[in-house]
């Protein structure tokens, strides 16, 4: 988890308040968890393709591919769905995006963070491969039909004059 992405999620959490039921897609703790930001939630479910490890050891509740969300959960069953620093490792990320949009309740929130074009390759062979980088229009497409959409770019070295950011963060609310 990049520092900038976690800062964005912290800001969004303050804005959206307590979320009863939360799903985190790609919850394995490689570089810091966001689970601790949602301790006021009634239920927090972390899914990942690999078993948990990291600082928390409880970072992955269900080992599964996000492509199978519809087989495990009901439609519109989460108040908040988080997908952070994950889609670049998903060979068919568009399936995951469709599924997480499906899982968000009406009036619920979707929060996504992804690497931009300047993020170096960070594949972890035999665990996660690194397939994709994203641009603003791609990130905006994740939130089509959502309201209160906020998209921000960030730079690891604060070189905001550079045309190509290191990452994108976004959030949006599914209409009632």
C-alpha positions as CSV (number, residue, x, y, z in Angstrom):
1,X,0.0,0.0,0.0
2,X,1.5,3.3,-1.0
3,X,1.5,6.1,1.6
4,X,-0.5,8.4,-0.8
5,X,-3.2,5.7,-1.3
6,X,-3.6,5.1,2.4
7,X,-3.8,8.9,3.1
8,X,-6.6,9.1,0.5
9,X,-8.5,6.2,2.1
10,X,-8.1,7.8,5.5
11,X,-9.6,11.1,4.1
12,X,-12.5,9.2,2.4
13,X,-13.2,7.2,5.6
14,X,-13.6,10.5,7.5
15,X,-16.1,11.7,4.8
16,X,-18.2,8.6,4.5
17,X,-18.2,7.6,8.2
18,X,-19.0,4.2,9.6
19,X,-19.7,1.5,7.1
20,X,-21.5,-1.5,8.4
21,X,-20.3,-4.2,6.0
22,X,-17.0,-3.8,4.2
23,X,-15.3,-5.9,1.6
24,X,-11.6,-5.5,0.8
25,X,-10.5,-7.1,-2.5
26,X,-6.7,-7.9,-2.4
27,X,-6.4,-7.7,1.3
28,X,-3.1,-9.6,1.7
29,X,-0.8,-7.3,3.7
30,X,2.4,-6.7,1.8
31,X,3.1,-3.1,2.7
32,X,0.5,-2.1,5.3
33,X,-3.2,-2.8,5.8
34,X,-6.2,-0.5,5.7
35,X,-8.3,-2.8,7.9
36,X,-7.5,-0.8,11.0
37,X,-9.3,2.2,9.4
38,X,-12.6,0.3,9.6
39,X,-12.6,-1.0,13.1
40,X,-16.0,0.6,13.7
41,X,-17.6,-1.6,11.0
42,X,-19.9,-4.5,12.0
43,X,-18.2,-6.8,9.5
44,X,-15.0,-6.5,7.5
45,X,-14.2,-9.2,5.0
46,X,-10.8,-9.4,3.3
47,X,-10.4,-11.5,0.2
48,X,-7.2,-12.4,-1.7
49,X,-5.9,-15.2,-3.9
50,X,-3.2,-16.1,-1.3
51,X,-3.4,-16.9,2.4
52,X,-2.8,-14.1,4.8
53,X,0.5,-13.1,6.3
54,X,2.1,-9.8,7.0
55,X,1.7,-7.7,10.1
56,X,-1.9,-8.7,10.9
57,X,-1.9,-12.4,10.0
58,X,-5.7,-12.0,9.8
59,X,-5.5,-9.8,6.7
60,X,-7.2,-12.5,4.4
61,X,-10.5,-13.9,5.6
62,X,-11.4,-15.8,2.4
63,X,-8.9,-17.1,-0.1
64,X,-10.5,-16.6,-3.5
65,X,-10.3,-14.9,-6.8
66,X,-12.3,-11.7,-7.1
67,X,-13.6,-13.1,-10.4
68,X,-15.8,-15.4,-8.2
69,X,-17.4,-12.7,-6.0
70,X,-20.8,-13.4,-7.5
71,X,-20.6,-17.1,-6.4
72,X,-19.8,-16.2,-2.8
73,X,-21.7,-13.0,-2.0
74,X,-25.1,-11.6,-2.8
75,X,-25.6,-8.6,-5.1
76,X,-25.4,-5.1,-3.5
77,X,-24.4,-6.6,-0.1
78,X,-21.6,-4.3,1.0
79,X,-21.8,-0.7,2.2
80,X,-18.2,-0.2,1.1
81,X,-15.9,-2.1,-1.3
82,X,-12.2,-1.4,-1.3
83,X,-9.9,-2.5,-4.0
84,X,-6.4,-1.0,-3.4
85,X,-3.2,-1.7,-5.1
86,X,-4.6,-4.9,-6.6
87,X,-6.0,-4.4,-10.2
88,X,-2.5,-4.2,-11.7
89,X,-2.0,-7.9,-10.6
90,X,-5.3,-9.1,-12.1
91,X,-4.9,-10.6,-15.5
92,X,-8.5,-9.7,-16.3
93,X,-9.1,-6.7,-14.1
94,X,-12.3,-5.7,-15.9
95,X,-14.0,-8.8,-14.5
96,X,-13.0,-7.8,-10.9
97,X,-14.2,-4.2,-11.5
98,X,-17.6,-5.4,-12.8
99,X,-17.9,-7.7,-9.8
100,X,-17.0,-5.1,-7.1
101,X,-19.4,-2.6,-8.7
102,X,-22.1,-5.3,-8.4
103,X,-21.3,-6.0,-4.8
104,X,-21.7,-2.4,-3.6
105,X,-25.1,-1.5,-2.1
106,X,-27.1,1.4,-3.5
107,X,-25.9,4.3,-1.5
108,X,-22.7,2.5,-0.8
109,X,-19.1,3.4,-1.6
110,X,-16.5,2.0,-3.9
111,X,-12.8,3.0,-3.3
112,X,-10.1,2.0,-5.8
113,X,-6.4,2.8,-5.9
114,X,-4.2,1.8,-8.8
115,X,-0.7,2.5,-10.2
116,X,-0.1,5.1,-12.8
117,X,2.3,4.9,-15.8
118,X,5.4,5.8,-13.8
119,X,5.0,3.0,-11.2
120,X,7.8,0.5,-11.7
121,X,7.2,-3.2,-12.2
122,X,6.6,-4.8,-8.8
123,X,5.7,-8.4,-9.7
124,X,6.3,-11.1,-7.1
125,X,6.9,-14.2,-9.2
126,X,5.1,-17.3,-8.0
127,X,2.6,-15.1,-6.0
128,X,1.5,-12.0,-8.0
129,X,2.4,-10.9,-11.5
130,X,2.3,-7.3,-12.6
131,X,0.2,-6.8,-15.7
132,X,-1.2,-3.2,-15.9
133,X,-0.8,0.5,-15.4
134,X,-3.7,2.9,-15.5
135,X,-4.5,6.4,-16.8
136,X,-7.2,8.8,-15.7
137,X,-9.8,7.9,-18.2
138,X,-9.5,4.2,-17.2
139,X,-9.9,5.0,-13.6
140,X,-12.9,7.2,-14.3
141,X,-14.5,4.3,-16.2
142,X,-14.5,2.3,-12.9
143,X,-17.0,4.8,-11.5
144,X,-19.4,5.2,-14.5
145,X,-22.9,5.7,-13.2
146,X,-21.7,6.4,-9.7
147,X,-22.1,9.8,-8.0
148,X,-19.9,12.0,-5.8
149,X,-17.0,10.6,-7.8
150,X,-13.5,11.9,-6.7
151,X,-10.4,11.0,-8.7
152,X,-7.0,12.1,-7.7
153,X,-3.5,11.5,-9.1
154,X,-0.4,11.3,-7.0
155,X,3.3,11.4,-7.4
156,X,5.7,9.5,-5.3
157,X,8.3,12.2,-5.5
158,X,5.8,15.1,-5.5
159,X,6.9,16.1,-9.0
160,X,3.5,17.3,-10.0
161,X,4.9,19.0,-13.1
162,X,5.3,15.5,-14.6
163,X,2.6,14.5,-17.1
164,X,2.5,10.9,-15.9
165,X,1.5,10.2,-12.3
166,X,2.7,7.3,-10.2
167,X,-0.8,6.4,-9.1
168,X,-4.5,7.1,-9.1
169,X,-7.0,7.0,-6.3
170,X,-10.8,7.2,-6.7
171,X,-14.0,6.9,-4.8
172,X,-17.7,7.1,-5.7
173,X,-21.1,6.4,-4.3
174,X,-23.5,4.0,-6.0
175,X,-26.8,6.0,-6.5
176,X,-29.8,5.1,-4.4
